[in-house]
């Protein structure tokens, strides 16, 4: 027997001796599906009582929840090759795969080639220009604000695609609602195959078709532009650019990249700003200090990208908001092979998810996990929780929120209508 096969045998014997994670009891066939559907957040709270790694079953699929940031780092950073990407559309044999050829869900060599090309759109000089556009868009909206305006979508369209999406914005917001509705764990439709013609599934298919048609039209229009090579937005760069090995996006990949950035960028930014607004209304002392910093740093001027390093408290507020209300509340993966994590075995093919809202709010890691920790922000809290780093969203829409939040606070709280992205 060779040394290699000895190692494989030892690994096999070791995993056979390891227990699978503990978890709540479920029903035959459906597992814990109905427990999650009745109370999603409460279900994950109860799941955390079983330990840092807990097992449950959804739609017939065994899954493991990784509830400690150290173990999340093990899966997503240290041993990232041990897991593959997982689409929520795979529940119940569904074929609702959102943008499978885009950078969010592509893997391996395809992902590396796409990532190399995409990073050209996010150089420091381009990000500074994006910041200037963000301020312009926010200033325009602040000057004539109407409830329900699509601020984040407008910013995204102009910065990444150099588009005025006013006439096309409905397709984006409609599909965002349809995708959220189709993947809502409180609804049975999430766990059903896509061929079951539920009202939710039909609405998803209709709005997705409209959305893809809008994207196809945008691509066709841009390809016909006379000054295509002179533009520096993401869409134009992808149309004319080539990777180091001559790689170019196929039409399907190009469409899925735009689907990814338009939908994911719009939805996450909208939620981040909405929940930050909510928290500021609940914590007037933090609101007041944020107002003071804006006055000290900006005065009566609109911000420019170079002001961001000086808006330290605003950055801390956003970091805390993202800890409490992460817009992407969990990262889903699938075990590429048997995984040992936290002393437990997660078998090949099982789903894994790392719920940021749990990992960043563990009572064992924080004294006050459930509230805005203004004292920690005073000490320079940067959104780090025992190895888990919460990405900081830089607030280039300061003009909008300075006007909306720092006028009469009583009026703001009474209105109760946080901005929608």
Buried (B, 14 or more C-beta within 10 A) or exposed (E): EEEEEEEEEEEEEEBEEBEBBEBBEBEEEBBBBEBBBEEBEEBBEBBBEBBBBBBBBBBEBBBBBBBBBBBBBBBBEEEEEBBBBBBBBBBBBBEBBBBBBBBBBBEEEEBEBBEBBBEBBEEEEBBEBBBBBBBBBBBBBBEEEEEEBBBBBBBBBBBBBBBEBEEBBBBBBBBBEBBEBBBBBEBBBBBBEBEEEBEBBEBBBEBBEBBBEBBBEBBEEBEEBEEBEEBBBBBBBBBEBEBEEEBBBEEEBBBBBBBBBBBBBBBBBBBBBBBBBBBBBEBEEBBEBBBEBBEEBBEEEBBEBEBBEBBBBBBBBBBBBBBBBBBBBBBBBBBBBBBBBBEBBBEEEBBBBBBBBBBBBBEEBBEEBEEBBBEBBEEEBBBEBBBBEBEBBBBBBBBBBBBBBBEEBEEBEEEEEBBBB
